[in-house]
Amino acid sequence: MNKKRLLVVIIILIAATAVLTYLASQNGGQSNNGKIGVVVSVAPEVEFVKAVGGDRVNVSLMVPPGADPHTYEPLPNQLRDVSQAKMYVEVGTPLEFELNYMDRIKSTNQNMLVVNSSQGIELIPNTAEHEDSSDPHVWVSPKKARIMVENIYQGLVRVDPAGQEYYAKNRDQYLQQLDQLDKNITETLKGKENTKILVYHPAWAYFCNDYHLEQIAIESGGKEPTSQEIAKLVDMARENNIKVIFVEPQYSPQAAQVIASEIGGQVVVIDALDRNYLENIRKVTEAFSKI
């Protein structure tokens, strides 16, 4: 290829890049199909936004299924989605992904509305050892999810006022489902004698607080338990006749398996980050009710 042809190719590439950049900046947060672009931090928020936004929104997820929101780093294509979005839904709690990357996310698209979905939720301390921080996993309780959905609705109305009536109808329908789920959980767990729930990762405090259970975590502050801590947990499990240990797919089950073998119990997988929120919480409730 001679120098003239090479120069022409370079000019064409530069021009194409400039056009794409301009179009991305001019789309007003709408995808190619004319829908409102919304990006969320964690998978349960996908269902919340889709439930309210319906066919007026396209939803992109930052922390994908199976990834740990405490350690995940956003990919370039995800930041591209952010650059073209009209709204970002953050959990708004001390979730490490957001603590580490929200400033970068906001700077990627300064015209994007950022909705704090946990606004109005009273946060609870992480653990007795870390009372200076709050538990970030607010979404695991349907009572808290209700508040998150309302915040998402308010955000969608701000970026798309023309859809207010549509969003309100969808919101009300989904809130009815959350209310029914809340009633079902209360009924399912009513009169439960063993209220202690042994989990590997302490993600279920909001659920346990709202439905009169006690979460006991194996790991604390992201650290594996020591042999002494495992021995104490084994004794506690035996004293309380605990035979099930709940783990999440984002974490190694090794410590839980050690404890389970000592108490003659079993390890059961549950996922606080499942994107099928209503169905997942039903399954978790059923699992908790059987121990």
VOPAGU-2260 file (C-alpha; in pm, 1 decimal, decimal comma):
REM VOPAGU-2260
SITE   aa  ch    i         X         Y         Z
SITE  MET   A    0       0,0       0,0       0,0
SITE  ASN   A    1     150,0     337,1    -107,6
SITE  LYS   A    2     161,5     639,7     117,1
SITE  LYS   A    3    -136,0     813,3     -49,6
SITE  ARG   A    4    -367,1     513,8      -7,1
SITE  LEU   A    5    -251,3     469,0     351,9
SITE  LEU   A    6    -325,0     835,2     422,9
SITE  VAL   A    7    -675,8     799,0     274,9
SITE  VAL   A    8    -748,0     493,3     493,2
SITE  ILE   A    9    -630,7     676,7     805,1
SITE  ILE   A   10    -849,5     978,1     722,8
SITE  ILE   A   11   -1153,4     752,4     668,7
SITE  LEU   A   12   -1097,2     575,3    1001,1
SITE  ILE   A   13   -1061,5     905,2    1185,6
SITE  ALA   A   14   -1378,0    1039,8    1023,8
SITE  ALA   A   15   -1575,6     723,8    1105,4
SITE  THR   A   16   -1463,9     738,1    1467,1
SITE  ALA   A   17   -1564,6    1102,9    1490,2
SITE  VAL   A   18   -1909,8    1029,6    1346,0
SITE  LEU   A   19   -1972,0     741,6    1586,7
SITE  THR   A   20   -1860,5     954,5    1879,2
SITE  TYR   A   21   -2089,7    1236,8    1771,5
SITE  LEU   A   22   -2389,1    1005,2    1727,1
SITE  ALA   A   23   -2332,2     852,3    2069,6
SITE  SER   A   24   -2325,3    1198,6    2224,0
SITE  GLN   A   25   -2642,8    1303,7    2041,6
SITE  ASN   A   26   -2864,3    1001,6    2109,9
SITE  GLY   A   27   -2994,0    1152,2    2433,9
SITE  GLY   A   28   -2954,0     826,7    2622,8
SITE  GLN   A   29   -3165,4     631,4    2376,3
SITE  SER   A   30   -3060,0     305,4    2215,6
SITE  ASN   A   31   -3086,4     247,9    1841,3
SITE  ASN   A   32   -3441,1     117,3    1885,1
SITE  GLY   A   33   -3551,1     441,1    2051,6
SITE  LYS   A   34   -3577,5     297,3    2401,7
SITE  ILE   A   35   -3438,3     464,2    2713,7
SITE  GLY   A   36   -3093,1     330,9    2802,3
SITE  VAL   A   37   -3066,0     235,9    3169,8
SITE  VAL   A   38   -2761,3      81,4    3338,1
SITE  VAL   A   39   -2775,4     -89,3    3679,1
SITE  SER   A   40   -2509,9    -214,2    3919,8
SITE  VAL   A   41   -2647,8    -554,0    4030,2
SITE  ALA   A   42   -2874,5    -816,4    3874,4
SITE  PRO   A   43   -3185,3    -780,6    4097,3
SITE  GLU   A   44   -3212,1    -420,6    3978,4
SITE  VAL   A   45   -3253,4    -551,0    3622,5
SITE  GLU   A   46   -3590,8    -698,7    3716,6
SITE  PHE   A   47   -3690,6    -384,4    3905,5
SITE  VAL   A   48   -3616,6    -156,0    3609,1
SITE  LYS   A   49   -3777,1    -388,6    3353,5
SITE  ALA   A   50   -4085,4    -427,3    3571,6
SITE  VAL   A   51   -4140,0     -50,8    3580,8
SITE  GLY   A   52   -3989,9      50,0    3247,0
SITE  GLY   A   53   -4139,6    -229,6    3038,0
SITE  ASP   A   54   -4088,5    -191,0    2665,5
SITE  ARG   A   55   -3978,6     172,4    2697,7
SITE  VAL   A   56   -3634,5      79,6    2836,7
SITE  ASN   A   57   -3321,6    -115,7    2752,8
SITE  VAL   A   58   -3136,8    -235,1    3063,6
SITE  SER   A   59   -2763,4    -307,7    3086,3
SITE  LEU   A   60   -2600,6    -480,0    3384,6
SITE  MET   A   61   -2258,6    -391,1    3524,3
SITE  VAL   A   62   -2183,4    -682,4    3763,2
SITE  PRO   A   63   -2268,9    -996,6    3560,7
SITE  PRO   A   64   -2408,9   -1324,8    3699,4
SITE  GLY   A   65   -2147,9   -1518,8    3894,4
SITE  ALA   A   66   -1926,5   -1215,0    3954,4
SITE  ASP   A   67   -1854,5   -1074,1    4299,8
SITE  PRO   A   68   -1970,2    -710,4    4334,5
SITE  HIS   A   69   -1703,6    -661,2    4599,5
SITE  THR   A   70   -1421,0    -724,5    4351,2
SITE  TYR   A   71   -1559,6    -682,4    3997,9
SITE  GLU   A   72   -1407,7    -428,8    3756,7
SITE  PRO   A   73   -1613,5    -281,0    3469,4
SITE  LEU   A   74   -1519,5    -372,7    3112,3
SITE  PRO   A   75   -1473,5    -121,5    2827,2
SITE  ASN   A   76   -1795,9    -229,6    2653,9
SITE  GLN   A   77   -1986,2    -173,0    2979,5
SITE  LEU   A   78   -1848,0     178,2    3008,9
SITE  ARG   A   79   -1959,8     232,7    2649,7
SITE  ASP   A   80   -2313,3     138,6    2758,8
SITE  VAL   A   81   -2280,1     391,6    3039,8
SITE  SER   A   82   -2168,6     661,2    2795,4
SITE  GLN   A   83   -2489,1     609,1    2595,6
SITE  ALA   A   84   -2729,9     570,6    2890,3
SITE  LYS   A   85   -2988,1     818,4    3007,2
SITE  MET   A   86   -3006,8     680,9    3362,1
SITE  TYR   A   87   -2788,4     480,6    3599,0
SITE  VAL   A   88   -2941,3     296,2    3895,9
SITE  GLU   A   89   -2690,6     256,1    4177,1
SITE  VAL   A   90   -2763,6      52,7    4487,3
SITE  GLY   A   91   -2638,8     353,2    4683,1
SITE  THR   A   92   -2498,9     152,8    4973,4
SITE  PRO   A   93   -2133,6      77,3    5062,8
SITE  LEU   A   94   -2109,9    -184,5    4786,4
SITE  GLU   A   95   -1742,8    -209,6    4694,3
SITE  PHE   A   96   -1809,2    -202,3    4320,5
SITE  GLU   A   97   -1981,4     133,4    4359,4
SITE  LEU   A   98   -1731,7     265,3    4613,0
SITE  ASN   A   99   -1452,6     187,4    4367,9
SITE  TYR   A  100   -1610,4     287,6    4036,9
SITE  MET   A  101   -1907,6     524,5    4072,3
SITE  ASP   A  102   -1689,1     833,1    4028,2
SITE  ARG   A  103   -1555,3     686,4    3704,0
SITE  ILE   A  104   -1905,2     585,4    3592,4
SITE  LYS   A  105   -2041,1     934,2    3658,1
SITE  SER   A  106   -1752,0    1100,9    3475,6
SITE  THR   A  107   -1809,3     875,3    3174,3
SITE  ASN   A  108   -2151,1    1033,2    3118,8
SITE  GLN   A  109   -2208,9    1357,1    3305,8
SITE  ASN   A  110   -2551,3    1406,3    3143,7
SITE  MET   A  111   -2683,4    1077,6    3281,3
SITE  LEU   A  112   -2925,3    1079,7    3575,9
SITE  VAL   A  113   -2790,4     872,4    3866,6
SITE  VAL   A  114   -3064,8     725,1    4085,6
SITE  ASN   A  115   -2982,4     613,3    4439,8
SITE  SER   A  116   -3222,6     320,7    4465,0
SITE  SER   A  117   -3170,5     277,3    4840,8
SITE  GLN   A  118   -3268,0     635,5    4926,2
SITE  GLY   A  119   -3507,0     620,9    5221,2
SITE  ILE   A  120   -3386,2     281,0    5344,2
SITE  GLU   A  121   -3238,5     267,0    5693,3
SITE  LEU   A  122   -2906,6      86,6    5659,3
SITE  ILE   A  123   -2788,8    -158,4    5922,2
SITE  PRO   A  124   -2431,8    -221,8    6046,7
SITE  ASN   A  125   -2230,3    -480,4    5858,4
SITE  THR   A  126   -2111,6    -679,4    6162,0
SITE  ALA   A  127   -2025,8    -620,0    6526,2
SITE  GLU   A  128   -1660,8    -602,0    6420,0
SITE  HIS   A  129   -1725,4    -344,6    6145,6
SITE  GLU   A  130   -1987,3    -108,3    6284,6
SITE  ASP   A  131   -1829,8     185,6    6100,9
SITE  SER   A  132   -1972,8      50,0    5774,0
SITE  SER   A  133   -2320,4     -53,9    5663,4
SITE  ASP   A  134   -2451,0    -371,5    5504,3
SITE  PRO   A  135   -2488,6    -303,8    5129,4
SITE  HIS   A  136   -2729,8    -589,7    5043,4
SITE  VAL   A  137   -3057,0    -398,6    5087,3
SITE  TRP   A  138   -3235,6    -564,8    4795,6
SITE  VAL   A  139   -3263,8    -910,4    4959,5
SITE  SER   A  140   -3570,7    -800,7    5157,6
SITE  PRO   A  141   -3891,4    -740,2    4958,4
SITE  LYS   A  142   -3976,3    -465,2    5207,1
SITE  LYS   A  143   -3662,2    -280,3    5099,1
SITE  ALA   A  144   -3707,6    -374,3    4733,5
SITE  ARG   A  145   -4038,4    -189,9    4746,2
SITE  ILE   A  146   -3856,0     134,7    4825,4
SITE  MET   A  147   -3599,2      68,6    4553,6
SITE  VAL   A  148   -3872,8      20,8    4293,5
SITE  GLU   A  149   -4034,7     349,8    4392,5
SITE  ASN   A  150   -3700,4     530,1    4354,8
SITE  ILE   A  151   -3651,8     373,1    4012,0
SITE  TYR   A  152   -4000,1     485,8    3908,7
SITE  GLN   A  153   -3923,1     842,9    4013,5
SITE  GLY   A  154   -3601,9     834,4    3810,4
SITE  LEU   A  155   -3771,1     703,0    3496,3
SITE  VAL   A  156   -4033,6     975,8    3517,4
SITE  ARG   A  157   -3758,6    1237,7    3538,3
SITE  VAL   A  158   -3580,7    1116,2    3224,6
SITE  ASP   A  159   -3898,6    1026,0    3035,7
SITE  PRO   A  160   -4194,6    1236,7    3156,8
SITE  ALA   A  161   -4405,6    1121,6    2862,1
SITE  GLY   A  162   -4408,2     770,0    3005,5
SITE  GLN   A  163   -4529,1     863,0    3354,9
SITE  GLU   A  164   -4872,3     701,5    3330,2
SITE  TYR   A  165   -4724,1     385,3    3180,1
SITE  TYR   A  166   -4452,9     366,7    3446,0
SITE  ALA   A  167   -4700,7     426,6    3728,8
SITE  LYS   A  168   -4923,0     141,4    3611,9
SITE  ASN   A  169   -4626,8     -96,7    3585,0
SITE  ARG   A  170   -4491,4      12,7    3922,8
SITE  ASP   A  171   -4823,5     -49,5    4094,5
SITE  GLN   A  172   -4851,5    -397,1    3942,5
SITE  TYR   A  173   -4501,5    -492,9    4052,4
SITE  LEU   A  174   -4549,2    -349,5    4401,4
SITE  GLN   A  175   -4855,6    -571,7    4435,8
SITE  GLN   A  176   -4634,8    -871,8    4357,1
SITE  LEU   A  177   -4380,5    -759,6    4615,8
SITE  ASP   A  178   -4655,8    -714,2    4874,6
SITE  GLN   A  179   -4786,5   -1063,9    4803,8
SITE  LEU   A  180   -4434,3   -1203,6    4830,8
SITE  ASP   A  181   -4394,4   -1024,9    5164,4
SITE  LYS   A  182   -4715,2   -1183,7    5294,3
SITE  ASN   A  183   -4611,2   -1528,3    5170,2
SITE  ILE   A  184   -4272,9   -1502,2    5343,7
SITE  THR   A  185   -4435,7   -1399,4    5671,5
SITE  GLU   A  186   -4680,2   -1689,6    5648,5
SITE  THR   A  187   -4413,0   -1942,8    5548,6
SITE  LEU   A  188   -4177,2   -1848,9    5833,4
SITE  LYS   A  189   -4447,2   -1797,9    6098,1
SITE  GLY   A  190   -4384,9   -2006,2    6408,6
SITE  LYS   A  191   -4040,1   -2120,3    6294,2
SITE  GLU   A  192   -3856,6   -2252,0    6601,6
SITE  ASN   A  193   -3497,6   -2250,7    6476,7
SITE  THR   A  194   -3443,2   -1891,0    6368,4
SITE  LYS   A  195   -3063,5   -1905,3    6324,2
SITE  ILE   A  196   -2945,2   -1907,9    5961,8
SITE  LEU   A  197   -2581,1   -2007,4    5903,6
SITE  VAL   A  198   -2443,6   -1848,6    5586,3
SITE  TYR   A  199   -2097,7   -1818,1    5437,0
SITE  HIS   A  200   -2129,1   -1457,3    5316,2
SITE  PRO   A  201   -2336,0   -1215,8    5528,8
SITE  ALA   A  202   -2572,2   -1101,8    5253,7
SITE  TRP   A  203   -2906,9   -1176,1    5419,2
SITE  ALA   A  204   -2925,6    -941,0    5717,9
SITE  TYR   A  205   -3205,5    -723,7    5577,0
SITE  PHE   A  206   -3415,5   -1030,7    5500,9
SITE  CYS   A  207   -3345,3   -1179,9    5843,1
SITE  ASN   A  208   -3419,8    -854,0    6025,0
SITE  ASP   A  209   -3751,7    -807,7    5848,1
SITE  TYR   A  210   -3867,6   -1167,6    5899,6
SITE  HIS   A  211   -3739,8   -1234,8    6250,9
SITE  LEU   A  212   -3443,5   -1456,8    6168,1
SITE  GLU   A  213   -3082,2   -1434,9    6284,6
SITE  GLN   A  214   -2800,7   -1443,1    6030,8
SITE  ILE   A  215   -2473,2   -1602,2    6143,5
SITE  ALA   A  216   -2187,8   -1556,1    5895,3
SITE  ILE   A  217   -1882,7   -1775,2    5843,6
SITE  GLU   A  218   -1666,4   -1509,7    5679,0
SITE  SER   A  219   -1630,4   -1153,7    5802,3
SITE  GLY   A  220   -1490,9    -854,4    5618,6
SITE  GLY   A  221   -1414,9   -1071,3    5316,0
SITE  LYS   A  222   -1174,4   -1290,0    5514,1
SITE  GLU   A  223   -1179,2   -1668,1    5542,1
SITE  PRO   A  224   -1238,8   -1793,7    5898,6
SITE  THR   A  225    -943,0   -1915,1    6102,7
SITE  SER   A  226    -933,2   -2269,1    6238,8
SITE  GLN   A  227   -1034,4   -2133,5    6580,5
SITE  GLU   A  228   -1331,5   -1949,7    6430,6
SITE  ILE   A  229   -1437,6   -2264,4    6244,7
SITE  ALA   A  230   -1423,7   -2461,1    6570,4
SITE  LYS   A  231   -1649,2   -2203,0    6738,7
SITE  LEU   A  232   -1894,8   -2216,1    6449,3
SITE  VAL   A  233   -1904,0   -2596,1    6469,2
SITE  ASP   A  234   -1984,1   -2578,3    6841,5
SITE  MET   A  235   -2252,1   -2315,4    6780,0
SITE  ALA   A  236   -2410,5   -2522,8    6503,5
SITE  ARG   A  237   -2420,8   -2831,6    6724,4
SITE  GLU   A  238   -2570,8   -2639,1    7016,1
SITE  ASN   A  239   -2845,6   -2497,9    6793,0
SITE  ASN   A  240   -2902,7   -2815,4    6590,1
SITE  ILE   A  241   -2807,7   -2641,2    6265,3
SITE  LYS   A  242   -2766,0   -2887,8    5980,1
SITE  VAL   A  243   -2762,0   -2659,6    5674,8
SITE  ILE   A  244   -2502,7   -2403,5    5566,9
SITE  PHE   A  245   -2594,8   -2160,4    5291,2
SITE  VAL   A  246   -2330,7   -2051,1    5041,0
SITE  GLU   A  247   -2338,4   -1827,6    4734,0
SITE  PRO   A  248   -2196,4   -1914,6    4390,7
SITE  GLN   A  249   -1960,2   -1614,8    4399,0
SITE  TYR   A  250   -1761,5   -1761,2    4690,9
SITE  SER   A  251   -1560,4   -2073,3    4765,2
SITE  PRO   A  252   -1764,3   -2329,7    4961,7
SITE  GLN   A  253   -1454,5   -2485,6    5121,6
SITE  ALA   A  254   -1497,0   -2348,1    5475,5
SITE  ALA   A  255   -1868,6   -2425,3    5468,8
SITE  GLN   A  256   -1796,1   -2781,8    5358,2
SITE  VAL   A  257   -1551,3   -2828,3    5646,0
SITE  ILE   A  258   -1813,9   -2717,2    5897,7
SITE  ALA   A  259   -2084,2   -2927,1    5731,5
SITE  SER   A  260   -1870,0   -3239,2    5753,3
SITE  GLU   A  261   -1809,2   -3176,7    6123,9
SITE  ILE   A  262   -2177,9   -3135,0    6208,8
SITE  GLY   A  263   -2311,3   -3398,9    5970,9
SITE  GLY   A  264   -2488,7   -3130,3    5771,9
SITE  GLN   A  265   -2516,9   -3016,7    5412,2
SITE  VAL   A  266   -2422,5   -2716,0    5201,8
SITE  VAL   A  267   -2702,9   -2545,9    5006,5
SITE  VAL   A  268   -2641,8   -2283,9    4737,5
SITE  ILE   A  269   -2851,1   -1965,1    4735,3
SITE  ASP   A  270   -2781,0   -1647,9    4540,1
SITE  ALA   A  271   -2848,9   -1293,0    4657,8
SITE  LEU   A  272   -2763,3   -1172,1    4306,3
SITE  ASP   A  273   -3005,4   -1382,2    4102,7
SITE  ARG   A  274   -3166,3   -1164,8    3836,0
SITE  ASN   A  275   -3506,4   -1341,0    3866,8
SITE  TYR   A  276   -3584,8   -1158,5    4188,3
SITE  LEU   A  277   -3936,0   -1268,5    4283,6
SITE  GLU   A  278   -3880,1   -1635,2    4203,5
SITE  ASN   A  279   -3540,0   -1636,9    4372,0
SITE  ILE   A  280   -3667,9   -1490,7    4699,6
SITE  ARG   A  281   -3948,7   -1749,2    4701,0
SITE  LYS   A  282   -3689,3   -2026,0    4668,3
SITE  VAL   A  283   -3467,8   -1877,1    4939,5
SITE  THR   A  284   -3765,3   -1846,1    5174,6
SITE  GLU   A  285   -3854,2   -2210,2    5117,1
SITE  ALA   A  286   -3493,5   -2313,0    5183,8
SITE  PHE   A  287   -3481,7   -2110,9    5507,1
SITE  SER   A  288   -3813,9   -2256,3    5622,3
SITE  LYS   A  289   -3689,6   -2615,3    5602,7
SITE  ILE   A  290   -3401,8   -2587,2    5848,2
